[in-house]
Amino acid sequence: MELAKRVLQLKPSATLAAAAKAKQLKGEGKDVLSLTLGEPDFQTPIAIKKAAIESIEDGRASFYTPSAGIPELLEAIIARTKEDTGVIYQKNEVTVGTGAKFLLYALFQAIINPEDEVLIPVPYWVSYGAQVELAGGIPVYVETSQKTQHKVTVAALETAKTAKTKALVLNTPSNPTGMIYSEAELLAIGDWAIANNCLIIADDIYGKLVYNGNKFVSISSLSKAIQDQTIVINGVSKSYSMTGWRIGYALGRSDIISQMTKLTSQSISNPTAVSQYAALEALSGNQSCVEAMRATFESRLNTIFPLVAALPGVKLEKPQGAFYLYPDVSETVKLCGYSDVSSWVNDLLEEALVAVVSGIGFGTEDHIRMSYATDLETLKAAVQRIEKFITKKMANN
């Protein structure tokens, strides 16, 4: 039997592949320190878990829900979004899905026709391009530079656009760089998108995780015209440590949102009921847990950043949000006698038992991504092992 070409051509997630290899070595009894997954190491807050248990015990979680999500959750999303960003949405402009990742998939399926192009700034989260291709579209990778903190500019977008350009993916704070677009930068991009009838796909999943006085601005908050040109993708995974619950949500134009909900109805029927009741508590309950986790990530960043930046050959600008470091290790790799980053990353895992993700999966050849969504003891130990690995390789080179 011949399998579908769209699946055969699909590349596995680089982050999940790196994490799987680290897990395999751990299973073999090796003391692997993994800095691969973008997954908070905190337990889901107790109030959220209790709300889920209550929904099981009283029977609410036993049944199908509306495909777009339970009405109470839609209301909570609208209220939380208004409080956090000042942007107001109606119920028909919101839909819930099994994680922000699925909603991105649903969005691309809803808007992309064959040969439509989607602009994706480099570096990018590993699944954007694959999901565009699954929808029959063409990902157009827009280069950025260290000078702009790897943020895309209107000039770069203008160069990359064609008559087939349909949408632009904008992720702030960024995975993998952790950089945040300023209000002025977003306004310029928003006005450009309106002028070029280009839909903005705003991946705001890390919007609550910003550090050291930096500020997150949702592009949808800058004007009603930009809001109407934007679909916001968000969720509870990162801010509330709920990766396993798989609840995300999308906000934007009702004509697009309704098609995404239709796709949900024909694929998964509805998001998992018990997870929706957990998300309801997350979004409408006490928010102190979010600040506690944010402050912990900030402390980790401030501790680990100078240690990584001091490694031989490493070039690294301090991230402003999310929970990743994205160092340029091209010089480090050369000092160690390697010709490419991927080989260096592979040997770092095999010999030093430290797992990181090669930047190739994010669109750049000179970088690695390191997640600091783990405890400080592990982070410090990992950096010490990396330093020893580099020193040993340099001595032998």
N, C-alpha and C positions, 0 to 999 in steps of 0.2 A: 504494500500500500504506500502510495506517495503522500507524504505529509505536506502540510501547508507551507508554502515558501515564506510567508510572512513570519512564521514561527521558526523555521529552520534558519532564517537569516538574523533572527533576534539574538543579540548578545546578552549574556547573563549580567546582572548587576555587579559592577566592580567591587562595591562595598560589601555586598553579601557574599561574593566569592572569596574575598580576603578574610572575612569573618569566618566563613566555613572552613577555610584551610587552617586558621588559628584554632578553631574548635576541634578539628581532626587531630592536630598535634597535642592539644590538651587531653583528648581522649586516649592518646598513646602514653599519657603520664608525664608529658613534658610541661615545664613551668612557663607557659606562654603568657606574656602580657599583651593584651589586645587593645589597640587604640583605633579600631576600625569602625565600629558602628556608631551612628548618630542616635544613641539611645540613652536617655538619662538613667543613672544607676539607682535612683531613688525608688522606693515603693510608692505606688499610687496612694495619695493621702487618704487617711482612714475614713473621713466623712464621705468621700466618693465611693469607697468600697462598701460602706454601710448602706448608702443609697441603692447601690446595685443589689445587695442582699435583700433589702426590703422589697424591691420590685420583684424579686424571685419569690419571696415568701408570700406576698399578697396577690400574686398571680399576674401582675401586669406584664411581666417579662415572658409569659408563656405563649403569647400570640403574635401574629403578624401585626406590623404597624403600617401606616401610610408609607408609600415608597419614598417620599421626600423627608420623612422623619415625623416623630410625634409632634403635635402642635405645641406642646409645652417647651420642647427643645428648640423649635423654630423661634418661639418668642424669646427664649433665653439667649439665643445667638444674636437676635436683633438687638436686645437690650445690652448685651455685653459689647457688641460692636459699636453701638452708639456711645456707651460710656468710655470705651477705650480710644475711639477714633473720631467721634462726633458725627459719623456717617449714619444716616437713617435708611433702613430698607423695609420693604413690605414682605409679608409672608410668601407671596408668590415670587419673590426675588431671592429665596433661600432654599437650598436643598442640602440634605445630609447624606453622607456615603460612608463606606467602610474604609475610612482613612483618607487623608488629603491626597495620597497617591492615586487611589481609585478615582477620586473626583477629577484629578488632572487627566487621567485616562478617559473618563466620561466626557470631559470638556472637549478634548481633541477629537473624540469620536463624533461629537455633536456639531463641530464647526468646520472640520477639515474635509475638503473634497480632494480627489486625486490631483497631485501636482501643486496643491496649495503650499505656500512656504511659511514657515514659522521662524522668526528671528530669535536666536538663543545666544546670549552673551557668553563668552568664554572667560574663565572656567564656569562650568555649569554642573548642576546636580545630574547624576548619571542617568536618570530615567527620562529626562525631557525628550531627548532626541529619539530614543527607542519608541516612546509613546506616539510621537508625531508620525514616525514611519509606520507603526501599526495602524494608524488611521488613514494611511495612504498619502500622507503629506511629505514634504521635504524639509528637514531641519537645516536652517542656514545659520552656521556658527559665526558669530560676529566677534572678531578679535578685540581684546582690550589690552591695556598695558599696565605695568607697575606704576607708571606716572599717574594714572587715574585710579589707582588702588584696585585695578581690575574691574572697574565699573564702566559700563558702556556709555558712550556719548552720543548726542544727537548727530554729530558729524559722522560717526561710525555707522549709525543706523541709516543715515541718508545714503551712504555708500553701498550698504548691503541690500537696501530695498529694491524690489522689482515690481512689475505689474501683478505678480502672483503672491505678493506678501499679504498674509492674512492676519497674523498675530505676532505679538512680541511677548516673550516670557521675561518677567522681571522679578528677581528674588532678592529681597532685602529684609533683614540681614542675610547675607549670602552664605549658602552652602556651596563651595567649601571655604571661601576666604574669610567669612565673618565680617565683611565690610558692609557699611550702611550707606544708602543713597541719601543725600541731603534733600531738604525741601526744594531748594532751587534746582537741583539736578532732576528731581522727579517732575517738577512743574514743566521744565523744558521738554522732557520725554513725553509727558502727558499731552502737551500742546502739539508736539510733533505727531503723536499717534492720532490725534483728532484730525489734523490737517491731512494725514495720509490714510484715513479710514482704517487704521490698524488696531485690532482689538488688543488691549493690554491684559495679560494674564499675570496677576499679581500674587505671587507665592509669598504669603505673609506668615508662614508657619512659625518663624523664629521671632516674631514681632515683640514678644514680651521678654525676650532674653537679650537685653542690651546692657552694657557695662560702662563703668567709669565716667558717668555723666553724659554719655552719648544718648541720642534721642531717635526713636523709631517714628517715621512718618508713613502712614499708609497713603499711597498715591491716590486712592479713591476719595480721600478727604480734601483734596486741593481745590476742586470745583465740581459743580453738578455735571458739567460737560465731561470732565475726566471720569467721574464716577460712572456715567452712562457708557463710557468707552471701555470699562474695566470689569473683569470678572475676578473677584478676590477668592483665593483658595486659602483655607486656614483649617485648624483642627486642635484637638486637645492633647495630642501625643507628646509634644515637646514641653509645653509650658506646665502641664499637669502630670507629667510622667505617666502617660497612659498609652504608650506605644502598642501594647498588646490588646487594648480594647478596640482599636481600629475605628475611630470616629473622626471624620473630617467634615467640613462644610464649605459650600460655595455660595457667594453672594454676588448678585449682579442682575443684568437685564432679564426680565421674566421670559422673553422668547427663547433665550439660550438656556436658562435654568430649567424651564419646562421640558426641553429636549433631553437634558441631562437626567432629569427625574424619570422620563420615559425609558431611557436606557437602563436605569436602575431597576425599573419595574420588570424589564424583560431579561435581566441578567441575575441579580441577587434578590429580587422582590423588594427587600427593604434592609436597611442597616440592622444589625443585631439589636434586638429589643433591650436586653439587659445593659448593653453598652450605652445605649441612648439615655437610659435613666441615670447611669453613672455620669455621662457627659452633662446632663441637665444639672446635677449637683455641682459639678466642676465649674460650670459657667455662671450659675446663679448663686452659689454658696459663698462662704468666706474665702477671700482671695489671698489671705496671708501666706498660704502654702506656696503660691507662685513666687512671692517676693523672697521667701526663705530659700527656695531652690535657686532663684536668680542670683541672690547674694553669694551662695555657695559656688556657683559657676564663676562668678566674678573673682572670688578669692582664688580659685584654682587657676584661672587665667593669669592673674597677677603674679602668682607663684611660679607657674610653669613657663610663662613666656620668656623671661630673661634666661632661663636655663637652656631652652631650645635655641634662642637667638645667639647664645654664646658658643654653640657647637661649631667646630671647624668648618668653614666654608658656607655656612647657612646664611641665607638672606631672608629676613622675616619682618613684616610690618605687623604691629599689634592689632589683632582683631577688635572690632567694636561690639560684636554681638554673636549670636549662635553659640556653638561650643566646639569650634574647630580651629586648629592652626594649619596654615597652608604654606609651609616654608619652601623656598626655592633651594633645592639641594644639588643643583647642577655642578657647582664648584666642589661640593663635598664628595660627590660621586667620582669626579675626576681625581681628587686627592686620594681617594681609596683605590684607584686603579680600574674603575669600571667605565664602560662606554655608554651605559644607559641606566636610567633610574630604576626601571623594573627589575633588572638583574640585582641591583643593589638592595632593593626592597625584599626580593626573594631570599637573598643571603642573610639579610638582617633577621628575617624570621627563622630561617634554618639554623643559623649559627648563634645569634644573640637571643632568639626566642622573643622578639618584639614584632608585633604585627601592626603595620600601617598600610595605607592604601596608596598605590601609585597614582600620580596625577594624570596619567594617560586616560583613566576612566572619566576624568573631569575635563578633558580637552587640552591639557598642557603636559609637556614631556619632562619638564624640569622640576616638578613639585611632588610633594607627598602630602596627603591629608592625615592629620593626627587628631583624633577626637579626645577632648578632655572631659567627656561625660563619664568619668570614672573617678575613683577616690585618689586623693593626693599621694598616698603611699605608693599606689600603682604607677601614677604618673611620674613621680620622682625616680622610682626604680627603673622605669622604662627609659627615661632620659639618661640615666647612669649607664645602662646597658648599651644604648646607642653611642654614647661617648666612647666607651671602651671598644666597641666594634670599630668605630672610625679610627681611633688611635692605633689599634692593631693593624688595620688595613693600610693606614698611612705608613706605618713602620715597615711593612712588607712590600710596599709599592716601589 
